[in-house]
Amino acid sequence: DAGEEPIAKAVRLYYCVRDAIWYDPYLPFDKPEHYRASSVLERGRAFCIGQATLLCALGRASGIPARVGFADVRNHLANRQLREFMGSDVFVFHGYTEFYLEGRWVKATPAFNIELCRKHRVAPLEFNGREDSVFHPFNQDNKLFMEYVQDHGTFADIPVGRIVSACEHTYGKQRVRQWIQAYEAAAGESSRDFEREDVLEH
């Protein structure tokens, strides 16, 4: 809607991406094409950076200045299989979007889809276009959920090289090389079904 106010437009785009693009951490991550908005739309799944990229692109296409931001987070409720896969509960370069609305930059975090939030008893992130939408520190059972460890700032485009280097530093070069080789062998597909994995019990 060309006559729609920017805040209303940004909010509508946020909920479209949050719930239409399902979160999946087991996807390729080492090439620029993995983050293209068109690729994310076609797949219908992405991890946080792909979701943030798509939301940023949609905002720009709608006339709203937008950029992507990154922070390292510690996910206290990451499931067992994902922790074993990564060898850590730290997620480097977690992606979010920033919109320029009413004269200031506002954070919007479109991960995670509502079904995943319900499974982990975490309130889905809401966005009103005026306040930052960032992860809750606790879930609905008052258990630690998400802890922001380090902020990397904002970027006009996805810094793929920095993301891969951060992964190698945090998870180990050999582990990252194995991930990339496995994705290449599977033509970019993952044999893992994230929706069926265990919910981590504390």
Solvent accessible surface area in square Angstrom, and as a share of the most:
residue,aa,sasa,rsa
1,D,127,0.66
2,A,109,0.85
3,G,67,0.64
4,E,39,0.17
5,E,122,0.55
6,P,70,0.44
7,I,20,0.10
8,A,47,0.37
9,K,26,0.11
10,A,0,0.00
11,V,33,0.19
12,R,112,0.41
13,L,18,0.09
14,Y,0,0.00
15,Y,66,0.25
16,C,69,0.42
17,V,3,0.01
18,R,11,0.04
19,D,44,0.23
20,A,70,0.54
21,I,7,0.03
22,W,79,0.28
23,Y,10,0.04
24,D,8,0.04
25,P,21,0.13
26,Y,1,0.00
27,L,14,0.07
28,P,9,0.06
29,F,16,0.07
30,D,28,0.15
31,K,74,0.31
32,P,87,0.55
33,E,67,0.30
34,H,53,0.24
35,Y,6,0.02
36,R,138,0.50
37,A,24,0.18
38,S,76,0.49
39,S,42,0.27
40,V,5,0.03
41,L,103,0.51
42,E,155,0.69
43,R,94,0.34
44,G,22,0.21
45,R,71,0.26
46,A,4,0.03
47,F,30,0.13
48,C,15,0.09
49,I,4,0.02
50,G,3,0.03
51,Q,0,0.00
52,A,1,0.00
53,T,20,0.11
54,L,2,0.01
55,L,0,0.00
56,C,6,0.04
57,A,35,0.27
58,L,51,0.25
59,G,0,0.00
60,R,113,0.41
61,A,91,0.70
62,S,37,0.24
63,G,65,0.62
64,I,5,0.03
65,P,71,0.45
66,A,8,0.06
67,R,68,0.25
68,V,4,0.02
69,G,0,0.00
70,F,0,0.00
71,A,3,0.02
72,D,16,0.08
73,V,3,0.02
74,R,76,0.28
75,N,13,0.06
76,H,28,0.12
77,L,9,0.04
78,A,4,0.03
79,N,3,0.01
80,R,113,0.41
81,Q,38,0.17
82,L,4,0.02
83,R,71,0.26
84,E,108,0.49
85,F,37,0.16
86,M,16,0.07
87,G,50,0.48
88,S,29,0.18
89,D,30,0.16
90,V,22,0.13
91,F,25,0.10
92,V,19,0.11
93,F,6,0.02
94,H,5,0.02
95,G,0,0.00
96,Y,7,0.03
97,T,0,0.00
98,E,10,0.04
99,F,0,0.00
100,Y,91,0.34
101,L,4,0.02
102,E,125,0.56
103,G,55,0.53
104,R,118,0.43
105,W,80,0.28
106,V,1,0.00
107,K,53,0.22
108,A,0,0.00
109,T,0,0.00
110,P,1,0.00
111,A,0,0.00
112,F,23,0.10
113,N,3,0.02
114,I,42,0.21
115,E,72,0.32
116,L,18,0.09
117,C,5,0.03
118,R,164,0.60
119,K,69,0.29
120,H,23,0.10
121,R,122,0.44
122,V,5,0.03
123,A,37,0.29
124,P,26,0.16
125,L,10,0.05
126,E,105,0.47
127,F,6,0.03
128,N,71,0.36
129,G,1,0.01
130,R,131,0.48
131,E,110,0.49
132,D,73,0.38
133,S,4,0.03
134,V,58,0.33
135,F,12,0.05
136,H,60,0.27
137,P,78,0.49
138,F,92,0.38
139,N,16,0.08
140,Q,106,0.47
141,D,61,0.32
142,N,116,0.60
143,K,68,0.29
144,L,87,0.43
145,F,8,0.03
146,M,7,0.03
147,E,76,0.34
148,Y,84,0.32
149,V,76,0.43
150,Q,101,0.45
151,D,90,0.47
152,H,37,0.16
153,G,26,0.25
154,T,49,0.28
155,F,44,0.18
156,A,79,0.61
157,D,108,0.56
158,I,21,0.11
159,P,22,0.14
160,V,20,0.12
161,G,53,0.51
162,R,126,0.46
163,I,5,0.03
164,V,25,0.14
165,S,64,0.41
166,A,21,0.16
167,C,13,0.08
168,E,52,0.23
169,H,165,0.74
170,T,52,0.30
171,Y,22,0.08
172,G,29,0.28
173,K,129,0.55
174,Q,123,0.54
175,R,79,0.29
176,V,1,0.01
177,R,125,0.46
178,Q,98,0.44
179,W,24,0.08
180,I,32,0.16
181,Q,102,0.45
182,A,59,0.46
183,Y,17,0.07
184,E,107,0.48
185,A,94,0.73
186,A,46,0.35
187,A,90,0.70
188,G,14,0.13
189,E,99,0.44
190,S,36,0.23
191,S,120,0.78
192,R,100,0.36
193,D,67,0.35
194,F,10,0.04
195,E,60,0.27
196,R,200,0.73
197,E,15,0.07
198,D,64,0.33
199,V,52,0.30
200,L,39,0.19
201,E,134,0.60
202,H,126,0.56
